[in-house]
Amino acid sequence: MGDKKSLIRINYLLLLLLSSCIEKFVPEIPESDGELVVEGYVTDRPEDYVIRLSRSRAIDLKKSLPETGATVKILEGEAIEHPLTESADGAYVSKAGDFVGQVGSKYTLDIVTADGVHYQSSTERMIKTPAIDSVYFEREVRFTDVEDQLVDGIKILVDTHDPTNSTRYYKWEWKEDWEYKATYPNSYGWVPGDRITDPGHPVFNPSPNVFCYNTNSSKQVLIASTNTLEKDVLSRFEIKYINTLGGELASLYSILVKQYAITENAYKYWRELKGLSESQGTLFDKQPYALPGNVGNLNDPEEVVLGYFEALSVDEERIFIRREQLKELDFPTNTCYYEKIDSVNYWSVQDYLDQGYLIYGVGGFLASFVHMVPRDCADCTYHGSLEKPDYLP
């Protein structure tokens, strides 16, 4: 028995000795700036033209690496130069009014990085974009991606056509805004007392945070071609689907759809990038292989540059959708309706305020209690910004 115990002790000591000699192996990952990424275009609208430069993200990084200190300009034709100013890290801007793109003119993006590397895009001629015929919505029930349950919603659709049959390749972007309305606005504030002889009292709040606003923009590639069709006509192209689980359709919703005519080469690029991004992640994450665009290193044609500079004319249309227009849709019950509206006596109000409650209403005449609800049901800033876009009614 003694020999057995001695053997166990020896094995244990050997294990301790071996473990003390083992060091954690951390593989060295070589640092790399990645490929240059170019995002931006010039349009025929008097707006800020922004060219964003960055380096493609390494697998272990969560944020892109901005390319700062570059000299960026847009060449118009063969003689006119429009310089851009770096307004933020990697963002180079031509302010509205500096110049406006013209249909039929040719544009080239010219970049010289801080370390002297010269990049240039192919020359792009701005072609005329046909007008949008209509932007509208239709109800549709779909399965959710996560829980595989049926939910109600609407799809935003666009119709367009080119009577000259010369466009054939289209791209869209959208920007949406929606209004959030607080279920139980915090109509009263609270004046605290000494908590010994005076608990405090409610005071009317003339400006409760009732309406707040959110905005979002497209991040997917939206393209279509009529090249295989007899006529240059697109009908019922889906721009976006919105279900009733979120708050977008709860009060007032607006979407601005921008339409662009693009070249065949641009269409091929966006089509391939769309396939890559849908299988891997966002547009300029590290991809299984590098997809070159129309920008290149003038001194090293083998270097891969991501992104595609375009010269685009624009047609756009905005629609507004009010909750009253969606009466046939099934909306989930507002969770705030399930929240218990607590009737709280004056002596307990401060405790509730400390827990994140707000005062929704007061008791009757000479009553010494108030009605309180959680902050997310009473203050709209919990769900958005008080700043209302100018174009919303």
C-alpha positions as CSV (number, residue, x, y, z in Angstrom):
1,M,0.0,0.0,0.0
2,G,2.9,2.4,0.9
3,D,4.6,1.7,-2.5
4,K,1.3,2.6,-4.3
5,K,1.0,5.9,-2.4
6,S,4.6,6.7,-3.2
7,L,4.0,6.0,-6.9
8,I,1.0,8.3,-6.9
9,R,3.0,11.1,-5.3
10,I,5.8,10.7,-7.8
11,N,3.3,10.9,-10.8
12,Y,1.7,14.0,-9.3
13,L,5.1,15.7,-8.9
14,L,6.0,14.8,-12.5
15,L,2.7,16.3,-13.7
16,L,3.4,19.6,-11.8
17,L,6.9,19.7,-13.3
18,L,5.7,19.1,-16.8
19,S,2.9,21.7,-16.6
20,S,5.3,24.3,-15.3
21,C,7.4,23.8,-18.5
22,I,4.5,24.2,-20.9
23,E,4.0,27.7,-22.3
24,K,0.9,28.9,-24.0
25,F,1.4,29.1,-27.7
26,V,0.1,32.3,-29.3
27,P,0.6,32.3,-33.0
28,E,2.0,35.5,-34.5
29,I,-0.3,37.0,-37.1
30,P,1.6,39.3,-39.4
31,E,0.3,42.9,-39.5
32,S,-1.2,43.9,-42.8
33,D,-2.9,47.1,-44.0
34,G,-4.9,45.0,-46.5
35,E,-6.2,46.2,-49.8
36,L,-7.2,49.8,-50.4
37,V,-11.0,50.2,-50.4
38,V,-12.6,53.0,-52.3
39,E,-16.3,54.0,-51.7
40,G,-18.0,56.9,-53.4
41,Y,-19.4,58.5,-56.5
42,V,-20.2,61.8,-58.1
43,T,-23.8,62.6,-59.1
44,D,-25.8,65.2,-61.0
45,R,-27.2,66.6,-57.7
46,P,-25.8,69.7,-55.8
47,E,-24.8,67.7,-52.8
48,D,-21.7,66.7,-50.9
49,Y,-19.6,64.2,-52.8
50,V,-17.8,61.9,-50.3
51,I,-15.1,59.5,-51.2
52,R,-14.2,57.1,-48.4
53,L,-10.8,55.4,-48.3
54,S,-9.9,52.6,-46.0
55,R,-8.0,49.3,-45.8
56,S,-9.8,46.0,-45.9
57,R,-10.3,44.5,-42.5
58,A,-8.2,41.7,-41.2
59,I,-10.1,38.8,-39.8
60,D,-9.4,39.7,-36.2
61,L,-10.4,43.3,-36.5
62,K,-13.8,44.7,-35.9
63,K,-13.3,48.2,-37.5
64,S,-12.0,49.3,-40.9
65,L,-8.7,51.1,-41.1
66,P,-9.2,54.6,-42.6
67,E,-6.7,55.7,-45.2
68,T,-5.7,59.2,-43.9
69,G,-3.6,62.0,-45.4
70,A,-4.3,61.2,-49.0
71,T,-4.6,63.8,-51.8
72,V,-7.9,63.1,-53.6
73,K,-9.5,64.8,-56.5
74,I,-12.1,64.2,-59.2
75,L,-11.0,64.8,-62.8
76,E,-13.6,66.1,-65.2
77,G,-12.8,65.5,-68.8
78,E,-9.1,66.1,-69.5
79,A,-8.5,69.6,-68.1
80,I,-10.7,70.2,-65.0
81,E,-9.7,69.1,-61.5
82,H,-12.0,69.1,-58.4
83,P,-10.0,68.7,-55.2
84,L,-11.6,67.0,-52.2
85,T,-10.9,67.9,-48.5
86,E,-10.4,65.3,-45.8
87,S,-13.2,66.1,-43.3
88,A,-12.8,63.0,-41.1
89,D,-10.4,60.1,-41.0
90,G,-10.5,58.6,-44.5
91,A,-13.5,60.7,-45.7
92,Y,-12.7,63.1,-48.5
93,V,-15.5,65.6,-49.4
94,S,-16.4,68.0,-52.1
95,K,-18.9,70.4,-50.6
96,A,-22.2,71.0,-52.2
97,G,-21.9,73.8,-54.8
98,D,-18.1,73.2,-55.4
99,F,-19.2,71.5,-58.6
100,V,-22.1,69.4,-59.9
101,G,-21.8,66.4,-62.2
102,Q,-23.3,66.6,-65.6
103,V,-24.9,63.9,-67.7
104,G,-22.6,63.1,-70.6
105,S,-19.5,64.3,-68.9
106,K,-16.6,62.0,-68.0
107,Y,-15.1,61.6,-64.5
108,T,-12.0,60.0,-63.1
109,L,-11.1,59.5,-59.4
110,D,-7.4,60.4,-58.7
111,I,-5.8,59.4,-55.3
112,V,-2.3,59.8,-54.0
113,T,-1.8,58.2,-50.6
114,A,0.3,59.8,-47.8
115,D,3.2,57.5,-48.7
116,G,3.1,58.6,-52.4
117,V,1.3,55.7,-54.1
118,H,-0.8,56.9,-57.0
119,Y,-4.1,55.3,-57.8
120,Q,-6.7,56.2,-60.4
121,S,-10.0,54.9,-61.5
122,S,-11.2,54.2,-65.0
123,T,-12.9,57.1,-66.7
124,E,-16.7,56.9,-66.2
125,R,-19.2,58.7,-68.3
126,M,-22.4,59.8,-66.5
127,I,-25.4,58.4,-68.3
128,K,-29.0,59.6,-67.9
129,T,-31.2,57.7,-65.4
130,P,-34.8,57.1,-66.4
131,A,-37.5,58.4,-64.1
132,I,-39.0,56.1,-61.4
133,D,-42.6,55.3,-62.5
134,S,-43.8,54.5,-59.0
135,V,-42.8,53.5,-55.5
136,Y,-45.5,51.7,-53.5
137,F,-46.0,49.0,-50.9
138,E,-48.0,45.7,-50.6
139,R,-48.8,43.6,-47.6
140,E,-47.0,40.2,-47.3
141,V,-46.7,37.6,-44.6
142,R,-43.3,36.0,-44.3
143,F,-41.3,33.7,-42.1
144,T,-38.7,35.3,-39.8
145,D,-35.1,34.4,-40.3
146,V,-34.4,33.6,-36.6
147,E,-37.4,31.8,-35.1
148,D,-39.0,30.6,-38.4
149,Q,-42.4,32.1,-37.4
150,L,-44.9,33.8,-39.7
151,V,-45.0,37.6,-39.3
152,D,-47.0,40.3,-41.1
153,G,-45.4,43.2,-43.0
154,I,-45.1,45.2,-46.2
155,K,-42.7,45.1,-49.1
156,I,-41.6,48.3,-50.8
157,L,-41.7,48.0,-54.6
158,V,-40.5,50.1,-57.5
159,D,-41.6,50.3,-61.2
160,T,-39.5,51.9,-63.9
161,H,-38.8,51.8,-67.6
162,D,-36.7,53.4,-70.3
163,P,-38.6,54.1,-73.5
164,T,-35.4,54.3,-75.4
165,N,-34.4,50.8,-74.4
166,S,-30.9,52.0,-73.6
167,T,-30.4,51.8,-69.8
168,R,-30.7,48.1,-69.1
169,Y,-28.6,48.1,-65.9
170,Y,-30.0,49.7,-62.7
171,K,-29.0,50.2,-59.1
172,W,-30.9,51.5,-56.1
173,E,-30.3,52.9,-52.6
174,W,-32.8,53.8,-49.9
175,K,-33.0,55.9,-46.8
176,E,-35.8,55.3,-44.3
177,D,-37.1,57.3,-41.3
178,W,-39.8,56.4,-38.8
179,E,-41.6,58.1,-35.9
180,Y,-41.9,56.6,-32.5
181,K,-44.7,57.7,-30.1
182,A,-44.4,57.1,-26.4
183,T,-47.2,55.0,-25.1
184,Y,-47.6,56.8,-21.8
185,P,-45.9,60.2,-22.1
186,N,-44.2,61.5,-18.9
187,S,-46.8,64.3,-18.4
188,Y,-45.6,65.1,-14.9
189,G,-42.3,65.7,-13.2
190,W,-41.6,65.5,-9.5
191,V,-40.6,68.2,-6.9
192,P,-38.9,66.3,-4.0
193,G,-39.6,67.1,-0.4
194,D,-37.4,66.5,2.7
195,R,-38.7,62.9,2.9
196,I,-39.4,63.5,6.6
197,T,-42.4,65.8,6.8
198,D,-42.9,66.3,3.1
199,P,-42.7,63.5,0.5
200,G,-42.8,66.0,-2.5
201,H,-45.4,66.7,-5.1
202,P,-46.0,66.3,-8.8
203,V,-45.7,69.2,-11.2
204,F,-47.1,69.3,-14.7
205,N,-44.6,68.7,-17.5
206,P,-45.5,71.0,-20.5
207,S,-43.1,69.3,-22.9
208,P,-43.1,65.5,-22.4
209,N,-40.9,63.5,-24.9
210,V,-43.8,62.1,-27.0
211,F,-42.4,61.8,-30.5
212,C,-38.9,60.6,-31.5
213,Y,-37.3,59.7,-34.8
214,N,-35.0,57.1,-36.2
215,T,-33.2,56.7,-39.5
216,N,-31.5,53.9,-41.4
217,S,-30.0,53.5,-44.9
218,S,-29.4,50.6,-47.3
219,K,-26.4,48.4,-46.9
220,Q,-27.2,45.7,-49.4
221,V,-26.5,45.7,-53.1
222,L,-29.7,46.4,-55.0
223,I,-29.3,45.9,-58.7
224,A,-31.3,44.6,-61.7
225,S,-30.9,44.1,-65.4
226,T,-33.4,44.1,-68.3
227,N,-30.7,43.0,-70.8
228,T,-32.4,39.7,-71.5
229,L,-35.9,41.4,-72.0
230,E,-37.3,42.7,-75.2
231,K,-38.2,46.0,-73.5
232,D,-36.3,48.0,-70.9
233,V,-39.1,47.7,-68.3
234,L,-38.8,46.7,-64.6
235,S,-41.9,46.0,-62.6
236,R,-42.4,45.2,-58.9
237,F,-38.7,45.2,-58.0
238,E,-38.5,44.7,-54.3
239,I,-36.5,47.4,-52.5
240,K,-37.1,46.4,-48.9
241,Y,-39.3,44.3,-46.6
242,I,-40.5,45.6,-43.2
243,N,-42.3,43.4,-40.7
244,T,-44.4,44.5,-37.8
245,L,-42.1,43.2,-35.1
246,G,-40.0,46.3,-35.1
247,G,-41.3,49.8,-34.5
248,E,-40.9,51.2,-38.0
249,L,-44.6,50.9,-39.0
250,A,-46.1,51.8,-35.6
251,S,-46.8,55.5,-36.3
252,L,-45.3,57.2,-39.4
253,Y,-42.8,55.7,-41.8
254,S,-41.0,57.3,-44.8
255,I,-38.6,55.8,-47.4
256,L,-36.6,57.7,-50.0
257,V,-35.7,55.5,-53.0
258,K,-32.8,56.6,-55.2
259,Q,-32.4,55.1,-58.7
260,Y,-29.3,55.0,-60.8
261,A,-28.5,53.9,-64.4
262,I,-25.2,52.1,-64.3
263,T,-22.8,50.6,-66.9
264,E,-22.5,47.0,-67.8
265,N,-19.1,46.7,-66.1
266,A,-20.4,48.3,-62.9
267,Y,-23.4,45.9,-62.9
268,K,-21.1,42.9,-63.2
269,Y,-18.9,44.1,-60.4
270,W,-21.9,44.8,-58.0
271,R,-23.5,41.4,-59.0
272,E,-20.4,39.5,-58.0
273,L,-19.8,41.6,-54.8
274,K,-23.5,41.0,-53.9
275,G,-22.9,37.3,-54.1
276,L,-19.8,37.5,-51.9
277,S,-21.3,39.8,-49.3
278,E,-24.4,37.8,-48.9
279,S,-22.4,34.6,-48.1
280,Q,-19.7,36.3,-46.0
281,G,-20.8,39.4,-44.3
282,T,-20.7,43.1,-45.1
283,L,-19.5,44.5,-48.5
284,F,-15.9,45.1,-47.6
285,D,-15.1,42.4,-45.1
286,K,-12.2,40.2,-45.9
287,Q,-13.6,38.0,-48.7
288,P,-12.6,34.5,-49.8
289,Y,-10.9,36.2,-52.8
290,A,-10.2,39.8,-53.7
291,L,-12.7,41.3,-56.2
292,P,-11.0,44.2,-58.0
293,G,-13.0,47.2,-59.0
294,N,-12.2,50.0,-61.5
295,V,-9.5,51.6,-59.4
296,G,-5.8,50.7,-59.8
297,N,-2.3,51.5,-58.8
298,L,-0.7,53.3,-61.7
299,N,2.7,51.9,-61.0
300,D,1.6,48.4,-60.0
301,P,-1.2,47.0,-62.1
302,E,-1.1,43.7,-60.1
303,E,-2.2,45.4,-56.9
304,V,-5.9,44.7,-56.1
305,V,-8.0,47.7,-55.1
306,L,-11.6,47.1,-53.8
307,G,-14.5,49.3,-54.6
308,Y,-16.0,50.9,-57.7
309,F,-16.0,54.7,-58.5
310,E,-19.1,55.7,-60.5
311,A,-20.6,58.8,-62.1
312,L,-24.3,58.6,-61.6
313,S,-27.3,60.6,-62.5
314,V,-30.2,60.2,-60.0
315,D,-33.9,59.9,-59.9
316,E,-35.6,59.6,-56.6
317,E,-39.1,59.3,-55.0
318,R,-40.2,59.4,-51.4
319,I,-43.4,57.9,-50.0
320,F,-45.0,58.2,-46.5
321,I,-46.9,55.4,-44.8
322,R,-49.1,56.1,-41.8
323,R,-50.4,53.5,-39.4
324,E,-53.9,54.3,-40.6
325,Q,-53.0,52.9,-44.0
326,L,-52.0,49.5,-42.5
327,K,-55.3,48.6,-40.7
328,E,-55.3,45.1,-42.3
329,L,-51.9,44.2,-40.9
330,D,-51.5,42.2,-37.7
331,F,-49.3,44.1,-35.2
332,P,-48.1,42.5,-32.0
333,T,-49.5,43.9,-28.9
334,N,-47.5,46.8,-27.6
335,T,-45.4,45.5,-24.7
336,C,-46.1,48.7,-22.8
337,Y,-49.7,47.8,-22.6
338,Y,-48.6,44.7,-20.6
339,E,-46.6,46.8,-18.2
340,K,-48.4,47.4,-14.9
341,I,-49.3,51.1,-14.5
342,D,-48.5,51.4,-10.8
343,S,-50.5,53.7,-8.5
344,V,-47.8,55.0,-6.2
345,N,-48.3,57.1,-3.1
346,Y,-46.3,60.3,-2.7
347,W,-44.0,58.7,-0.1
348,S,-42.8,56.0,-2.6
349,V,-42.5,58.1,-5.7
350,Q,-38.8,58.9,-5.3
351,D,-38.0,55.2,-4.9
352,Y,-39.8,54.5,-8.2
353,L,-38.0,57.3,-9.9
354,D,-34.7,55.8,-8.7
355,Q,-35.7,52.5,-10.3
356,G,-36.3,54.2,-13.7
357,Y,-40.0,54.9,-13.6
358,L,-41.7,58.2,-14.7
359,I,-45.0,59.8,-13.9
360,Y,-47.7,59.3,-16.4
361,G,-50.7,60.8,-14.6
362,V,-51.9,61.9,-11.2
363,G,-54.7,60.7,-8.9
364,G,-58.1,62.4,-8.6
365,F,-58.9,65.6,-6.6
366,L,-57.0,65.7,-3.3
367,A,-55.6,62.2,-4.0
368,S,-52.0,61.7,-2.9
369,F,-50.8,59.2,-5.5
370,V,-49.6,59.2,-9.1
371,H,-49.5,56.7,-12.0
372,M,-46.0,55.6,-12.9
373,V,-44.6,53.4,-15.7
374,P,-41.2,52.3,-16.8
375,R,-39.1,54.9,-18.6
376,D,-39.1,53.1,-21.9
377,C,-42.9,53.4,-22.1
378,A,-42.9,57.1,-21.1
379,D,-39.9,58.8,-22.7
380,C,-39.5,58.4,-26.4
381,T,-35.8,59.2,-26.3
382,Y,-35.3,55.7,-25.0
383,H,-36.2,54.7,-28.6
384,G,-34.9,57.5,-30.8
385,S,-33.9,61.1,-31.3
386,L,-36.0,64.2,-30.6
387,E,-34.7,65.8,-33.8
388,K,-37.4,65.6,-36.5
389,P,-36.3,65.4,-40.1
390,D,-37.5,68.5,-42.0
391,Y,-39.2,66.4,-44.7
392,L,-41.5,64.5,-42.3
393,P,-45.0,65.9,-42.0
